[in-house]
Amino acid sequence: MNVQVDSSLTASFLESGQMLAKAGNAGAVVAGITGALVYSAAVRLLLAGSILCWLFECWFAVRVRIDVSLFRQLAGKSQGEWHRLDELLIDWGFPCSAEDRSVTDRSRRAVALWRSQAVTLAIQLFSLVTAVLLEATGI
């Protein structure tokens, strides 16, 4: 296992989270504009759900972006440097596992956050498309 390569590849993969965030932002704008123009309670509820999903997606996007930065910064560093990150997080009052985690474990957790972001975006966009289709068909 090459820690530098693993860290760099993880950071590169996670950078796609920026595109997911941009898609979520565009969806939120569409949901907001559509919500101002419709009168159907069902459509408004779906649009509200879409915007609520966007808020969660934004939270995941911030966390993924932080991970990108950390993986880039610590690429090629020793396991001790990664452990120092944990110590700092604990000192700053962030919840952090006290167990000694490998770069592979950290990478898996970061990718899990990315997946959460992607799933939340999918739900957001599904709600938005459903609302637009309901409004377009007049159901």
HELIX and SHEET records of a PDB file:
HELIX    1   1 VAL A    3  LEU A   14  1                                  12    
HELIX    2   2 GLY A   17  LEU A   37  1                                  21    
HELIX    3   3 ALA A   41  LEU A   74  1                                  34    
HELIX    4   4 GLN A   79  ASP A   91  1                                  13    
HELIX    5   5 VAL A  103  THR A  137  1                                  35    
END                                                                             
